[in-house]
């Protein structure tokens, strides 16, 4: 089972953008087009409804519609993980059961936030999700956004549940990543979160990465992963440096808005980020076009047939 999960949950897993129409409603057909686009670029998996996917800004029904569209277009080709974190345990359990029924491969969740929950409360929240379905579960650990820091003792306690597959670690502390991997052992898979340290995460024990900027430049991350697997660390490092320059430019505009605009330039209109997330300004247009041209220049270097 460890080997099976290692194969399914390795490599480049795109944290997908949610797709909206002009009225701001979920656009299933656009979501299907985005799914097919990413699969055609060689990614290993799709992570639906997370931070990049704006899941916590959506209703339960909207999240279900988005996931169903992705799963329909995917048709079993790559691994699909549904993020089910919500403001209440009841909603998260509802999303977990739907994800299993719809055909997702795994579920994942951030900790509950705002009320400064204790470790016992967070564990009960996650345990309720694991108890509600048979899918493997991935903790989404992002302390900068949630304010929750997990202790090694809590991780050890949670590992008693065999449904716990691993953790997406969105933290720049690769020492902590390595320490959590040491605690979890072979069966516990780690997913690198910060796109800027994809290579560092892989070197320090992550089996895969889950990231939002992957969607704007999937070819570069797939190439980086392949160079890492081939042992070409110098080339992998070069690609990571290229990616990091692009991410720096993206962040100067605004992560979510810029990525959606770049994905639009790649041919898939996902709509605008949902408020209160900021949208791109008209004055950002030239900078976004420059980033797009930079991405495509490096994509053509990876894949000369791309125009």
Residue pairs with C-beta under 8 A, 6 or more apart in sequence:
1 187
2 186
2 187
5 136
5 165
5 187
5 189
6 189
6 207
8 45
8 79
8 105
9 45
9 79
9 106
9 165
9 166
9 189
9 191
9 207
9 208
10 44
10 207
10 208
11 43
11 44
11 45
11 208
11 209
11 222
11 225
12 42
12 43
12 44
12 45
12 208
12 209
12 214
12 218
12 221
12 222
12 225
13 43
13 44
13 45
13 46
13 47
13 79
13 81
13 191
13 208
13 209
13 210
13 211
13 214
14 38
14 43
14 45
14 46
14 47
14 210
14 211
14 212
14 214
14 215
14 218
15 47
15 50
15 51
15 52
15 53
15 210
15 211
15 212
15 214
15 215
16 31
16 34
16 35
16 38
16 46
16 47
16 48
16 52
16 53
16 70
16 215
17 34
17 52
17 53
17 54
17 212
17 215
17 259
17 260
17 263
17 270
18 26
18 31
18 49
18 53
18 54
18 55
18 58
18 66
18 270
18 274
19 26
19 27
19 28
19 30
19 31
19 34
19 66
19 69
19 268
19 269
19 270
19 271
20 26
20 27
20 30
20 270
20 271
20 272
20 274
21 27
21 30
21 271
22 271
24 271
24 272
24 274
25 62
26 58
26 62
26 65
26 66
26 69
27 270
27 271
28 65
28 66
28 68
28 69
29 69
30 268
30 269
30 270
30 271
31 66
31 69
31 70
31 73
32 69
32 70
32 72
32 73
33 73
33 268
34 215
34 263
34 268
34 270
35 46
35 69
35 70
35 73
35 74
36 73
37 266
37 267
37 268
38 46
38 215
38 218
39 46
39 74
39 77
39 78
41 218
41 219
41 222
42 218
42 219
42 222
43 78
43 214
43 218
43 221
43 222
44 78
44 79
44 208
44 225
45 78
45 79
45 80
45 81
45 105
45 208
45 210
46 70
46 74
46 78
46 79
46 80
46 81
47 53
47 81
47 83
47 108
47 168
47 210
48 55
48 66
48 67
48 70
48 80
48 81
48 82
48 83
48 104
49 55
49 58
49 63
49 66
49 67
49 82
49 83
49 84
50 83
50 108
50 140
50 210
50 212
51 142
51 145
51 212
52 211
52 212
52 215
52 256
52 259
53 66
53 83
54 256
54 273
54 274
54 277
55 63
55 83
55 85
55 86
56 85
56 86
56 87
56 110
57 274
57 277
58 66
58 274
60 86
60 91
60 94
60 95
63 95
64 95
64 98
64 102
67 80
67 82
67 98
67 99
67 102
67 104
68 102
70 80
71 80
71 102
71 103
71 104
74 80
76 103
79 105
79 106
80 103
80 104
80 105
80 106
81 104
81 105
81 106
81 107
81 108
81 138
81 210
82 95
82 99
82 102
82 104
82 106
82 107
82 108
83 107
83 108
83 109
83 110
83 140
84 92
84 95
84 96
84 99
84 107
84 108
84 109
84 129
85 92
85 108
85 109
85 110
85 111
85 112
85 140
86 92
86 95
87 112
89 112
89 124
89 125
89 128
89 129
92 109
92 125
92 128
92 129
93 128
93 129
93 132
95 107
96 107
96 129
96 132
96 133
96 135
97 132
97 133
99 107
99 133
99 135
100 107
100 133
100 134
100 135
104 135
105 135
105 136
106 135
106 136
106 137
106 138
106 165
107 129
107 133
107 135
107 136
107 137
107 138
108 137
108 138
108 139
108 140
108 168
109 125
109 126
109 129
109 137
109 139
109 140
110 140
110 142
110 145
110 146
111 117
111 122
111 125
111 126
111 141
111 146
111 148
112 121
112 122
112 125
113 145
113 146
113 147
113 148
116 147
117 125
117 148
119 150
119 151
119 154
122 148
122 150
122 154
123 154
123 157
123 158
126 137
126 139
126 158
127 158
127 161
129 137
130 137
130 161
130 163
130 164
134 163
135 163
136 163
136 164
136 165
137 161
137 163
137 164
137 165
138 165
138 166
138 167
138 168
138 189
138 191
139 150
139 158
139 164
139 166
139 167
139 168
140 167
140 168
140 170
141 150
141 167
141 168
141 169
141 170
141 171
141 193
142 168
142 170
142 171
142 193
143 149
143 150
143 171
144 170
144 171
145 170
152 179
152 180
152 183
155 167
155 180
155 183
155 184
156 183
158 164
159 183
159 184
159 188
164 188
165 188
165 189
166 184
166 188
166 189
166 190
166 191
166 207
167 180
167 184
167 188
167 189
167 190
167 191
168 190
168 191
168 193
168 210
169 176
169 177
169 180
169 190
169 191
169 192
169 193
169 201
169 206
170 193
170 194
171 177
171 193
171 194
172 194
172 196
172 197
174 197
174 200
174 201
174 204
177 190
177 192
177 201
177 204
177 205
177 206
178 204
178 205
180 188
180 190
181 188
181 190
181 204
181 205
181 206
184 190
189 207
189 208
190 201
190 205
190 206
190 207
191 206
191 207
191 208
191 209
191 210
192 198
192 200
192 201
192 202
192 206
192 208
192 209
192 210
192 211
193 201
193 209
193 210
193 211
194 201
194 211
195 209
195 211
195 212
195 213
195 214
195 221
195 243
195 247
196 240
196 243
196 244
196 247
197 240
198 209
198 211
198 221
198 224
198 225
198 240
198 243
199 224
199 228
199 236
199 237
199 239
199 240
201 209
202 209
202 225
202 228
203 228
209 221
209 225
211 221
212 255
212 256
212 259
213 243
213 246
213 247
213 250
213 255
213 259
214 221
215 259
215 263
216 250
216 259
216 262
216 263
216 266
216 295
217 243
217 246
217 262
217 295
217 298
217 299
219 299
219 302
219 303
219 306
220 239
220 242
220 243
220 246
220 295
220 298
220 299
220 302
221 243
223 239
223 302
224 236
224 239
224 240
224 243
227 233
227 235
227 236
227 239
228 236
242 298
245 294
246 291
246 294
246 295
246 298
249 287
249 290
249 291
249 294
250 258
250 259
250 262
250 291
251 258
252 287
253 280
253 284
253 287
253 288
253 291
254 278
254 280
254 284
256 273
256 277
256 278
257 272
257 273
257 277
257 278
257 279
257 280
257 284
258 280
258 284
258 288
258 291
260 270
260 271
260 272
260 273
260 280
261 280
261 284
261 288
262 288
262 291
262 292
262 295
263 270
264 270
265 288
265 289
265 292
266 292
272 279
272 280
273 279
280 288
296 306
299 306
300 306
300 307
